Each structure stands twice: as C-alpha cells, then as structure tokens.
Amino acid sequence: MNSTEFRKRGKEMVDYIANYLDTIENRRVTPAIEPGYLKHLVPLEAPQKGEDWDDIMRDVEDKIMPGVTHWQHPRFHAYFPSGNSYPSILGDMLSDGIGCIGFSWAASPACTELETVVLDWLGKMVGLPEEFLSFSENSKGGGVIQGSASECVLVSLLAARAHTIRQLKKQHPFVEEGVLLSKMMAYCSKEAHSCAEKAAMMAFVKLRILEPDENQSLRGATLQQVMEEDRAAGLIPFYVETTLGTTSCCSFDNLAEIGPVCEEFGVWLHVDGAYAGNSFICPELRGPMNGIEYASSFNFNPNKFMLTNFDCSLMWVKDRFRLTQALVVDPLYLQHSYSERSIDYRHWGIPLSRRFRALKLWFVIRSFGVEGLQKYIREHCRLAKRFEAHVRREKRFEVASPVNLGLVCFRLRGSNESNQKLLSSINASGKLHMVPASLNDKYVIRFCVCRQTATDADIDCAWNVITQFATDMQDILAEKIVDKNELEEAKNKEAEKEEEESTEEVFQMLNRKDNKSLRYKRSFFVRMVSDPKIYNPKIVRSLPAGSSRRHTTSETIEDNNVSISSPTIDSDNLTELLQQTNIKEVFSNVKAKYKIISKTTSDLSDRLMATNSLLQATRMQEVKH
Ligand code: PLP
C-alpha cells in the first residue's frame, strides 16, 4: 500500500469506524456464536499473495463483526467502561503513524517527555500529593504509563520486594535471599482484583487475603491485627495492596485507617484505583482518597473511565529510585549520554519497548478539557443513580451494595439461582449485557454505565429489559410449580400425539397472533435461553460453594463470559427466521430426526419454537462434527 492508497483507505476506515459507532445499536450487543466459529469462516493458512483491500474489509463485516462483543454499545453494561473517544482514536492513530519505540529518552525524546508532562497534569488533576509529581521541587517521585493495572500492581510489588530484601540483607548479610523471601508477607482484601494474587504468585511471595467489612471495605484494625500476628510468628510484612473502587461493587478500602498502619510497620502501600481513580478529577468525589499521602504508589486506568482507548494505565510512585532499583538492567547498547539528566522509562516497567501512549491521553485531555472530562464522569454517576432509583421502586428487586460512581449492584429478592438464571437469560438474548459478582456469598448483578454518551433513555431501556425478563422468568417458575405433575403426564401424551400432527397446523399457528400465543412464545423463549445447557452442556456453571474457597470476581466474570457465548434464539430474530424459512421443510426434517419435546400447552407456537431450536442445535452439532 503506498501513500496514495493509504489516503484513500484511511478515509474509508475513518468512515467505517464512524458508521460502526453511529449504527452500533442495530447490532446484538453480544455475538450469537459458538467457540471456534471463526475457523469455519477463514482459511487456516495465511495467503501467499497479498489480497484485495475490499475483500479484506468485506470479511471484517461478514466474519469478524459477527464475533465481536460491542463494548461501545448502548446496551453494554458489563465490567467497567472500555474508554473510547474520537480524539483518543486519532491520537493512537498518530502514535501508530510515528511508530517510535520510546524505551529511553534518546530513543524518542518527545515520547518520554510528553509522558512525564501528561502524568504530572493528571497527578494534579486527581489531587495527588506533590511528592508523586516529577516536576515538583526536590521530588523523587513521578508517573509512568503502563499497559494495565495488573502490571502496575506487579511492578509495585516487585519494587517493594526488592527494597525489603535490600534492607534485610543489610541486617542479615549472610542469610540467603530465598530464605528472606520465604518470610515476607503481602496483604490485600478479599475484594482486591485477582491481579494482586497473580502478582504475588509471580513474585513468589506469600499473600494474606483479608476479610473486608460488611461494606466490602478493608479496615485498618483488620490489617493491624494480622500484621501483628504475622510479626509475632517471625514473618515480615512488606507490602499492602488496597483498592479504591473494587471490581465487584466499587467499594473503597479505608486508606485513612490503613495508611498509618502501613507507616507503623514500614511497608509499601499500593493503591489500585483502576476505575474509580479517574473520578478523582471531580473534587467532590475525592473523599476515598483520604490517606493517599501514606501511599508509596498509586494507579488508575484512563482506558476505563477517562475516554481513552486501551492501553493506558497510569502509575505514580513517591520514590522512583525504589521502583527502578528493582528493574534496572543497563546493557551498553541502551545507554546514552543524557542518562543522568533524563528519564528512561524502560527502568519503570517490565517491557523494554514502549508505544507513544501519551499522545492519545494528551489529545483527550486537550480536546475535552478537565471540565469536559468531569462532566462525563458526573453524568455517569447521575445515570447510575437513575438506575438505582428504578431498582428501589420495584419491590421484587433490591440494591445489593452502596452505589458508587457508575456501578449499581442489584439482585432479585430470592435465591442465587434465580438471579443467575435471570442474568444468563438476559445475556443470552443479546438485548443487554451485564456480568455478576459475589457479595457476602450472594449472587448479584452488576450494572455499569459504560457508553460514552449514555442517556436517560438507555438506562430506562435497560431497566425495561431486566424487568420484562424477570416477569417472564417468574411466570415460568409459577407455572412450573402449579403444573409440575401435570407436566410430566402431559409431556408423555404430547410426545405420542406429536407423531400424528400435520405440518399444516404449523401454518395455522403462524397466523395466530393473539396475545396469549405471544406470551407463551416469549416465555418459552426465556425457558430455552435461561438454560444454556440445552445448547451446550459444557457451559453449565454453578456458583462456587461456601466461603472457604477464595473466589475472585474476575473468575465469576469469566465464568459468565462462557455462558454468554451460548447461541441464542431471540424471539424477534425468530419471527424473522420463520418468515424466511420453508417451514414445511424445517418441520419435517426435524420430525424425522427427533421426537419433539412437547409441553403442557397445546399451543403450537411453542412446538414450532422447539422445532427451530432443535434444528439450530442440529446445525450446531453438524458444524462441530
Ligand atoms: N484492578 C481493578 C480494581 C480492576 O477493576 C481491574 C479490572 O477491571 C483491574 C485491576 C485489572 O485491570 P487491567 O485489565 O488493566 O489489568
């Protein structure tokens, strides 16, 4: 591709992206495909000769998009937002165009210097103490862009580990590092992100996971008690990881209490504010930062809640020498004559090579301005309150934890199982996407305001979908209880009768559009999708039993991710499908292969649904084999 074609294709690509985002709501929020779908659609060998650009783009729409989960969709309410905005996309495009690798100042001075400047801007924007900033007087601190919050947590742990071992070696010069390491203890809350566990595992240090209080906040007294116990047992507390804005429910560890305990024990205090940290650009939301002055390091992700595309996770340290001492290796070929007077970010993280990520952040901050970014965050908070008000108005539901920022945890009053069913039905429908969390052993549904331009109407629409599914599910449960015995009996009779029924009845049924039939149609649909096992037994998951097992939210989320990928039949899609399909052929094919499982109701619409579902299942099986 030469520059002439690049100009043409680049403009087309910008149009494609803008059209995609403008019309995103015409797509299902989650894809209706099975694992392995793509290998049936694309060649398994790379092409020997370059292909036509139009063909590639056609495949994007036909083969890639059907497997995309649309994180910018107005019905996407899962996880946390995935930051996105046009200035950020353009900033990243420029970074790709420049294509420099900024591992040292000399490797591309602007790449390093803009990163330092922007990190100081953001440090001031969120109200970090001066010691964290690069350009404050006599500062030993500074900020750096890492790829993810997980990296920030790992890197801070490695720095704390290296520092502690150095200190211990001074006191015990003849004791092996491995022996010292075996005594060292790190701490985090049960509600900390699983990346804390992963970091401890990779750094080969012990991690004590502590119980938070009933509001999922780790308290100073809990930490104090366990550290005293550990010290008395000959262990060495060296690192505490706290969270401002936990993944499951956006709770805040109590920094004001934890900070002084860390100071007393001389341990490294890391504060992970992956999502919530962004909100501290609004002064009225800074309450949870009380105690940040005790922190050794702090991180948050503008790629979550500051309209900046992934990857962009910011990390500040009070003492950059403690960080770099853990990570410096300096081969001759990377040294340069300005080393003493400049920052080489390769010593601040794991990889050597680094993209020019500061550019997109700089574009975002300059084009929105601090006020624009504050407005966006405040709007998400307002919309979460609107959703909370909906939940509180409905007696069937309850709010499961205090609502902070753009996240609402809620549940149906009732069993974990019914909430799990409700969520999997909703997700499988492709109408809305949310993920669960486990709070005090209760299965809760997380509703996060995610879309950049989310509106009241989006929130109301989501709530309508949720309540409609809940009503359908509750209808079915009520039916089930009343008809349990009759159901068995009727099932047998229906199965016998089925053989004699004429396919003509299907056409009659199609013409019956009365409310009752629609209601049954819908409720049958819910029954189908609420049990993904119908399609794929491998995806049946249950909540981990008991509290003894360490259960991280990320696991729950991943678990749910599996079930989302189950294929579904949306009732609207189904109607469309029915119109397109030769029903006679469908019906007789399926009849030939299966005995249709029938239900109590003689409503043929239900049986047609079953027919189609079985047909889909058959196709799915055929694809698999
Ligand atoms: N910490 C918290 C509080 C999170 O919510 C998350 C992810 O949602 C992470 C860490 C991990 O973030 P990353 O994917 O940037 O590693």
Residues whose N, C-alpha, C, O or C-beta is under 5 A from the ligand:
A	BS01	PLP	S148 A149 S150 E151 H193 C195 G245 T246 T247 D272 A274
